Amino acid sequence: MPEIIDLSQEIYAGMPVFHGLPDVEITVHATHEEWDGITGSDQVTPAVHRLVMGEHTGTHVDAINHMALEYRDQPVNDMPLTMFYTAGICLDLSHRRLLELIEPADLERALSQAGLTIQPGDTVLLYTDHYRRTFGSQDWLNGPGVSDTIQKTFIPSLTFQGGRRAQIEGVRIDRGLRGQRIGRLILILPYYLITVLHSHLQDLKYDP
């Protein structure tokens, strides 16, 4: 029987958030002692917590209407539950250290060591142990990366009678190589695949 694993990360005050998003605040709104009229107690038993955070905190879903103005009528509650669970595997890449690149050979080696294969439709998780090692330190933003990376996702569209929607993100070029049209070359193959698979929409996500 398949094992269902919840990948949601713990939400706590002081947790990492994307730059420009609100920090997480968790405070006690009401206690059982208050409700029961108990005064002078040294014990505080929370009954209700107050949470302040952005909707993109921690493990979350980017709704389609988050991507662009033209998708404003496609909220997260219109996305089928089947989009949020998938078969998958996790590969141990924890040998990679600060600012090192994860190469295709690393993935092949991790697959071989774990006796795993990537099946069509799988989600592949890359375990680096970077969070445990560095969060809260000056090395937090200097973790290992993926060599010549680009992520291509083909999503069943809620429009166009369920036709494919192609999303491209995670394009990363080393700072020392930028301005040489390398990103343009990297995008050639994805756009070819998008054409072959007859996707109705093409999204290129950009984080400045």
N, C-alpha and C positions, 0 to 999 in steps of 0.2 A: 504494500500500500504506500503511495507517495507520501512523503513528509512535507507538511506545509510550514514554511519558515517565514515569520514576520520580520521584515528587514527594517522596520521603523527604528530609528535611533531615539535614545532617551531625550526628552525635552526637559531642560533645567535652566535656571537662571545662570547667565554667564556662558552658555553654550555658544559655539561658533555660528555666526550668521553671515550671509552674503553682504558685502559692503553696500551701505546705503539703506539697508533694511533695519527695522527696529530691533533693539536688544530684547531678550526674553526677560520678563519680570514675573516672578511667582511670589505672591504674598498670601497670608491668611486673611480671608474675608470675615469668617465667623468661626467660633469655636463651640464645642459642646458645653464647655463651662458657661459661656455666655448664654446659650440657649436654656440651660438648666438653672440659671440664676445663681451660679456658684461664684462667689467673690473671694479674693485673697488666696486663690489656689496657686501653688507653684508649678502645677502641670497645665500645659496647653495642648488640647486635643483638637486639631483642625476638623471642622465639619464641612467647610466650603473654602476652596482656594480661589484666588483671583488671578487670572492669567492675562498678561499683556504680551502680545507677540504679533508678528506679521504672518500672513497666510502662507508665506514661502519659508517657514521655519523648519529646519531639520529635514527629515524625509517627507517629501510632499509631491503632489502632482501639479504639473503646469497644465492648467486647463487650456483648451484651444483658444478661448477668448483672451488669454494672457499673451498670445503670440503677436497679435496685430489688431488694429482697429477694425479691419474688415471681418474679423471673426467674433465680434462682440456678442452675437446671438448664439454662441456655442459654449455655454457654461459647463463646469465640471459635472454637474448633476445629469447632463445629457450624455455623458461618456459611459458606455456599458462596463459593468464590473469585470467582464472578461478581459478588458484592457489592462487590468491591474494585477493579474497573477499569470505566471508563466513557469514553465520548466526552466531549470537553470543549474549552473555549476559555479563553484568558487575556486579560483586558482591562487596558490600561495606565491606571491612575488615579494615577500617580506625581506628577501636578501638584498633588494635594491635600496640604496641609501639616499641621502640628500642630493637632490639635483641630478640623480642618475636617470637614464632613460630605460624604459622597459621595451625591449626589442622583440620582434616576432620569434626569435630563437628562445627567448625567455618563456613565452607562452607555450611553445611546443614542448619545452623541457618540463614545464609545470604540468601540462596535460599528461605527458608520459609518466612522470613520477606519481601522479594521482591515479593513473589508469583510467583516464576519462577521455571522452571525445565530445566535440561540440556538435550538437544536433540542430537541424533547422528549427528556428523559433526559440532557441535557448537564449536566456539571459546569462551573460558571462560576467561574474564579479571578480575584480582584481583586488586581492588582499595584500596591503602593503604594511600594515601595522603603524602607519605614519601618525595617525591620531594619538594612539597611546604613547608613542615615543616623544612627540613634539608639541602637542597642543598646550598653549600657554607659554611657549618659549619663543625665542627669536627665530627658530628654525621652522615654525609652523607653516610659513608660506614657501618653504624651499623643499617641498617633498619630491619624491620621484615622479616622473612623467612618462607619457607614452610616446614613443618615437614616431615622428611624422604622422600625427594622429588626425583622424577625422571620423566623426560618428555619423552614420547614416541610419535613419529609422524610417521604416515604411509603416504608416498607421492607417487603419481603415477610416476613411473620412465619414463624417456624419452628414455630409452633403454629397452630391454627385452619385447618389444611389450606392453609397458604400465604397466608391472607388478609392484607390490608394492615394495617400497624401505623404509626400516625401519630406522629411525634415533633416537638414544637415546642421550639425553643431560640433563644438569641440575642436574646431580647426586651430591648431597651434603651430606656430613657426618660431624657431629660436630667434631671440632678439638680434643676434649678430647676423642673421640671414634675411631679415625682413627688408622689403623694398627691392627684392630681386625677382618678383613675380613667381616665387615658389608656391605661394598659396593658390595662384591661378592654375598651376600645373596639377596640384593636388586635387583640385575640384573637377578636373576633366573626367576622370573615371566615374565619380559619383553621378555627375550629370548624364553621362552615358547610360548608367544603370537606370536612372530615373526615366530616361526616354524609352529604354527597352521594356521596362515594367509598366509603362503607360500611366504614370502618376498624373493625377489631375492638378495637384497643387505642389509647389516647391517652396520650402521655407529655408532660408539661411539665417540661423540665429547668430547674433554678434554681441559679444560682451567687450566693451571698450576697455 
